[in-house]
Amino acid sequence: MPHAATGLSERHFRAIAQLIEGQVGIKLPAGKRLMLEGRLHKRVRALNYSGLNEYVDNLFDDQQLDNELLHLIDVVTTNKTDFFREPSHFDFIRQVAVPALLKQRARPELKIWSAACSTGMEAYTTAMVLDDMTRSGTRMRFRILGTDISTAVLRIAKAAIYTRDALAPVPGEFVKRYFLRSRNRLSDEVRVVPELRQLTNFMRMNLMDRKYPVDRDVDIIFCRNVLIYFEKETQRKVVSQLCEHLRPGGYLIVGHSESMIHSVVPGLKQVQPTIFKV
């Protein structure tokens, strides 16, 4: 069947934008229309629709939303991530957060939550840093949870398989210690070592949910470069709910473009521009 090259109508774009904001909190302004069209084309072809507008009509009119919503969320979510992204955060964890947290308790155990983990690089970076600390003499055990709305990126996170190009920000010593090369010499894939994979768990979760299925004694929560896609009231609700899962003295770490959240949620103590303490 030929596929029309026409873009989304204004009505269909608004329908998608309202659906996405209601489901996952992400606002799609008019300037995102071309981006949305570009990302939807592959899905339209896969389902053999004549064009984008037929796809949206069927999404709502044929009651297909239950089946299609996860695919739609995968399409619209931005999953930019890197190992050691914003490295000052991991320096803070090593030099300040972990020593302060361990000083408060008899049992040296830590829980870390990567609340928008994407393909898992943030969670595995944290695991590398904490494991390296234990090798340097810090007595502790730790568990790391990664959650995300996108099933596509969670599959990658669970598999823990990446390309060697993705390891560019990782210190050479860590590359040797924490990654395994493929047995296929022609492959450029690497995999996180089993020891770290066993300490890291992943599950699907929507930050817009009324309740989070996460422990309420987490020590450090990463929620970086997600809040910028939310309206201020949604930011307030999400941050307030995240903080309910932090133990007293725990840390919330956000992205550099999100350092304003202390003005949205009272009671957060700002210890660095993007790091807060409860």
C-alpha positions as CSV (number, residue, x, y, z in Angstrom):
1,M,0.0,0.0,0.0
2,P,1.5,3.5,-0.8
3,H,2.1,5.7,2.1
4,A,1.2,9.4,2.0
5,A,3.8,11.9,2.8
6,T,1.4,14.3,4.5
7,G,2.1,15.3,8.0
8,L,-0.1,15.3,11.1
9,S,-3.1,17.6,11.0
10,E,-3.4,20.1,13.8
11,R,-6.2,18.1,15.3
12,H,-4.3,14.9,15.3
13,F,-1.2,16.5,16.7
14,R,-3.2,17.9,19.6
15,A,-4.8,14.5,20.2
16,I,-1.4,12.9,20.5
17,A,0.0,15.7,22.6
18,Q,-2.9,15.6,25.1
19,L,-2.6,11.8,25.3
20,I,1.1,11.9,26.0
21,E,0.9,14.7,28.6
22,G,-1.9,12.9,30.4
23,Q,-0.2,9.5,30.4
24,V,3.5,10.4,31.1
25,G,3.5,14.1,31.9
26,I,5.7,15.0,28.9
27,K,4.5,18.3,27.2
28,L,4.8,18.3,23.4
29,P,4.7,22.0,22.3
30,A,3.9,22.9,18.6
31,G,7.6,23.0,17.9
32,K,7.9,19.3,18.5
33,R,5.4,18.4,15.7
34,L,8.0,17.7,13.1
35,M,10.0,15.6,15.5
36,L,6.9,13.6,16.4
37,E,6.1,13.1,12.7
38,G,9.6,11.8,12.0
39,R,9.5,9.4,14.8
40,L,6.0,8.1,14.0
41,H,6.7,7.3,10.3
42,K,8.4,4.0,11.1
43,R,5.5,2.8,13.3
44,V,3.0,3.9,10.6
45,R,4.9,1.8,8.0
46,A,5.1,-1.2,10.4
47,L,1.3,-1.2,10.8
48,N,0.7,-0.6,7.1
49,Y,-1.3,2.6,7.5
50,S,-1.6,5.0,4.6
51,G,-0.3,7.9,6.7
52,L,0.1,9.5,10.1
53,N,-3.5,10.8,10.4
54,E,-4.9,7.3,9.7
55,Y,-2.7,6.0,12.4
56,V,-4.0,8.5,14.9
57,D,-7.6,8.0,13.9
58,N,-7.3,4.2,14.4
59,L,-5.4,4.8,17.7
60,F,-8.6,6.3,19.2
61,D,-11.5,5.1,17.0
62,D,-10.7,1.4,17.0
63,Q,-9.9,1.1,20.7
64,Q,-6.4,0.1,19.9
65,L,-4.8,2.4,22.5
66,D,-4.2,-0.4,25.0
67,N,-2.0,-2.3,22.5
68,E,-0.4,0.7,21.0
69,L,0.3,3.0,24.0
70,L,3.7,1.4,25.0
71,H,4.9,1.7,21.4
72,L,3.8,5.4,21.3
73,I,5.6,6.1,24.6
74,D,8.8,4.5,23.2
75,V,8.4,6.8,20.1
76,V,8.0,10.1,22.0
77,T,10.4,9.7,24.9
78,T,13.9,11.1,24.6
79,N,16.4,8.6,25.9
80,K,19.7,10.5,25.6
81,T,22.2,9.1,28.1
82,D,25.9,8.3,28.5
83,F,28.2,6.6,30.9
84,F,29.6,9.1,33.4
85,R,27.2,11.8,32.2
86,E,27.8,15.0,34.3
87,P,30.8,13.4,36.1
88,S,30.7,15.9,39.0
89,H,27.7,14.0,40.3
90,F,29.7,10.8,40.6
91,D,32.5,12.7,42.3
92,F,30.0,14.0,44.8
93,I,28.7,10.5,45.5
94,R,32.3,9.2,46.0
95,Q,33.6,12.1,48.1
96,V,30.6,13.4,50.0
97,A,27.3,11.4,49.8
98,V,28.5,7.9,50.5
99,P,30.8,8.8,53.4
100,A,28.0,10.9,54.9
101,L,25.4,8.3,54.5
102,L,27.5,5.4,55.9
103,K,28.4,7.5,58.9
104,Q,24.7,7.6,59.9
105,R,24.2,3.8,60.2
106,A,25.4,0.7,61.8
107,R,24.9,-1.5,58.8
108,P,26.8,-0.3,55.7
109,E,24.1,-0.8,53.1
110,L,23.0,1.7,50.4
111,K,20.1,1.8,48.0
112,I,20.3,3.9,44.9
113,W,17.5,4.6,42.4
114,S,17.9,5.7,38.9
115,A,14.4,7.1,38.3
116,A,14.7,7.6,34.6
117,C,17.4,5.1,33.7
118,S,17.0,5.0,30.0
119,T,19.4,2.3,28.6
120,G,21.0,1.7,32.0
121,M,24.2,3.7,31.7
122,E,23.5,5.9,34.7
123,A,22.8,2.9,36.9
124,Y,25.9,1.0,35.7
125,T,28.1,4.0,36.1
126,T,26.9,4.3,39.7
127,A,27.6,0.6,40.2
128,M,31.1,1.0,38.9
129,V,31.8,3.9,41.2
130,L,30.5,2.2,44.3
131,D,32.3,-1.1,43.5
132,D,35.5,0.8,43.0
133,M,35.0,2.3,46.4
134,T,34.7,-1.1,48.0
135,R,37.9,-2.2,46.3
136,S,39.6,0.9,47.8
137,G,38.5,-0.1,51.3
138,T,35.0,1.3,51.8
139,R,33.0,-1.2,53.7
140,M,29.5,-1.3,52.2
141,R,26.9,-3.3,50.3
142,F,24.7,-1.7,47.7
143,R,21.7,-2.3,45.5
144,I,20.7,-0.2,42.5
145,L,17.3,0.1,40.9
146,G,16.7,1.5,37.5
147,T,13.1,2.5,36.3
148,D,11.9,4.0,33.1
149,I,8.6,4.4,31.2
150,S,10.1,3.0,27.9
151,T,10.1,-0.7,27.5
152,A,12.5,-0.4,24.5
153,V,15.3,1.1,26.6
154,L,14.7,-1.2,29.5
155,R,15.4,-4.2,27.3
156,I,18.8,-2.7,26.5
157,A,19.4,-1.9,30.2
158,K,18.6,-5.5,31.3
159,A,20.8,-7.0,28.5
160,A,23.6,-4.6,29.5
161,I,25.1,-4.8,26.0
162,Y,26.6,-1.6,24.5
163,T,28.9,-0.6,21.7
164,R,32.6,0.2,22.4
165,D,32.0,3.7,21.2
166,A,29.7,4.2,24.2
167,L,32.6,3.5,26.5
168,A,34.5,6.7,25.5
169,P,33.7,8.5,28.8
170,V,34.6,5.5,30.9
171,P,38.1,5.4,32.5
172,G,40.3,2.8,30.9
173,E,40.8,0.9,34.1
174,F,37.0,0.6,34.5
175,V,36.6,-0.6,30.9
176,K,39.0,-3.4,31.6
177,R,37.5,-4.3,34.9
178,Y,33.7,-3.9,34.3
179,F,33.1,-4.9,30.6
180,L,33.5,-8.1,28.7
181,R,34.3,-8.1,25.0
182,S,32.2,-10.2,22.6
183,R,33.6,-13.6,21.6
184,N,33.0,-12.5,18.0
185,R,36.1,-10.6,17.2
186,L,34.3,-8.7,14.4
187,S,31.7,-7.4,16.9
188,D,32.1,-4.0,18.6
189,E,29.8,-5.0,21.4
190,V,30.7,-5.2,25.1
191,R,28.7,-6.3,28.1
192,V,28.7,-5.2,31.7
193,V,30.3,-7.9,33.9
194,P,27.9,-10.3,35.7
195,E,29.0,-9.0,39.2
196,L,27.6,-5.6,38.4
197,R,24.5,-6.9,36.6
198,Q,23.6,-8.9,39.7
199,L,23.6,-5.7,41.8
200,T,21.4,-3.8,39.4
201,N,17.7,-4.4,38.8
202,F,15.4,-2.7,36.3
203,M,11.6,-2.4,36.0
204,R,9.1,-0.3,34.1
205,M,7.5,2.6,36.0
206,N,5.7,5.8,35.2
207,L,6.6,8.9,37.2
208,M,3.0,10.0,36.7
209,D,1.7,7.0,38.7
210,R,0.0,7.9,42.0
211,K,2.2,5.4,43.9
212,Y,5.7,4.2,43.1
213,P,6.5,0.5,43.8
214,V,9.8,1.4,45.4
215,D,11.2,1.2,48.9
216,R,10.9,4.3,51.1
217,D,14.4,4.2,52.5
218,V,16.4,5.0,49.3
219,D,19.7,6.8,49.9
220,I,20.3,8.5,46.5
221,I,17.8,9.1,43.7
222,F,18.9,10.2,40.3
223,C,16.1,12.0,38.3
224,R,18.2,13.8,35.7
225,N,17.0,15.6,32.5
226,V,13.4,14.5,32.9
227,L,11.7,17.2,34.9
228,I,12.4,19.8,32.1
229,Y,9.7,18.1,30.0
230,F,7.0,18.6,32.7
231,E,4.9,21.6,33.6
232,K,5.7,23.2,37.0
233,E,2.8,21.5,38.8
234,T,3.8,18.1,37.5
235,Q,7.4,18.8,38.5
236,R,6.2,19.6,42.0
237,K,4.1,16.4,42.3
238,V,6.9,14.2,40.9
239,V,9.7,15.6,43.1
240,S,7.5,15.5,46.2
241,Q,6.7,11.9,45.5
242,L,10.3,11.0,44.8
243,C,11.3,12.6,48.1
244,E,8.8,10.4,50.0
245,H,11.1,7.5,49.0
246,L,14.3,9.0,50.4
247,R,15.4,8.3,53.9
248,P,16.2,11.3,56.1
249,G,19.5,12.7,54.9
250,G,19.2,11.1,51.5
251,Y,20.0,12.9,48.2
252,L,18.1,13.8,45.1
253,I,20.2,14.5,42.0
254,V,18.8,16.3,39.0
255,G,20.1,17.6,35.7
256,H,21.8,21.0,35.2
257,S,18.8,22.5,33.5
258,E,16.6,21.5,36.5
259,S,18.4,23.2,39.4
260,M,15.3,25.4,40.0
261,I,13.3,22.6,41.6
262,H,14.0,23.8,45.1
263,S,11.7,26.7,44.3
264,V,9.0,24.2,43.3
265,V,9.2,21.9,46.3
266,P,9.7,23.3,49.8
267,G,11.8,21.5,52.3
268,L,14.6,20.5,50.0
269,K,18.0,21.7,51.0
270,Q,20.3,22.6,48.1
271,V,23.8,21.3,48.7
272,Q,25.0,21.9,45.2
273,P,23.3,23.5,42.2
274,T,21.8,20.2,41.1
275,I,22.0,18.2,44.3
276,F,19.4,18.3,47.1
277,K,19.1,16.7,50.5
278,V,16.0,15.9,52.5
